[in-house]
């Protein structure tokens, strides 16, 4: 009919929503990872370099470095499809570690340094993050 305006489905606003939702998720995950890294870092700091001679302390330092690196990567927002895949892998590893802590009966997972968090809570958090990563996926290869 004359004078009618049709709006095509999938307008620009609708198509950018999944990427925007994924971007928000990335920022939230970056905050979580940077908090965990800071908490573990403060726990490791009093031991200095001497404390790193113990294998678990060295592994914790490696975890701090990895969490800081990935937290900054998430904040930068580059290569969202790669970011999505690596984030899934990272949180699967976290879930496996938390699950192991549950199985051995650990009282705390050590995920947040001196903040005593039950491995059950950490496992649940990892599960929620994995579900969020499945639900909120990037569509484009670059953020807008």
C-alpha positions, 0 to 999 in steps of 0.5 A, a space after each residue: 500500500 502507498 505510504 506504508 513503511 516496512 522495517 526489515 527484520 534483522 535491522 542493525 540494532 537487532 544484529 548488534 545486540 548479541 555482540 553487545 551482550 557478549 561484550 558485557 559478559 567479557 567485561 564481567 569476566 575480566 573483573 572476576 579474573 582480575 579480582 581472583 588474580 589480585 587476591 592470589 597475588 596478595 596471598 603470594 606477596 609476603 613469601 616473596 621469591 623464596 616462597 616460589 620454591 614450593 611447587 604450588 606457589 609457583 603454580 599459583 603465580 602462573 595462575 595469577 599471570 594467566 588470569 591477568 593476561 586473560 582479564 586484560 584480553 577480555 577488556 580489550 575486546 579483540 578477536 571475539 570469536 577466539 576470545 569466546 572459544 578460549 574463555 570456554 576452555 579456560 572455564 572448563 579447566 577452572 571447573 575441572 579444578 574446582 571439581 577436583 577440590 570437591 572430590 578430595 574434600 578440600 574446604 577451600 578452592 584457593 581460587 580467590 587467595 585468602 578469601 575462603 570460597 567453598 569448592 562447591 561455590 567455585 564449581 557452581 560459579 564456573 558452571 554459571 559462567 560456562 552457561 553464560 558463554 554458551 548463551 551469549 556468543 559473538 556474531 561478528 569477528 570484530 566488536 563494534 
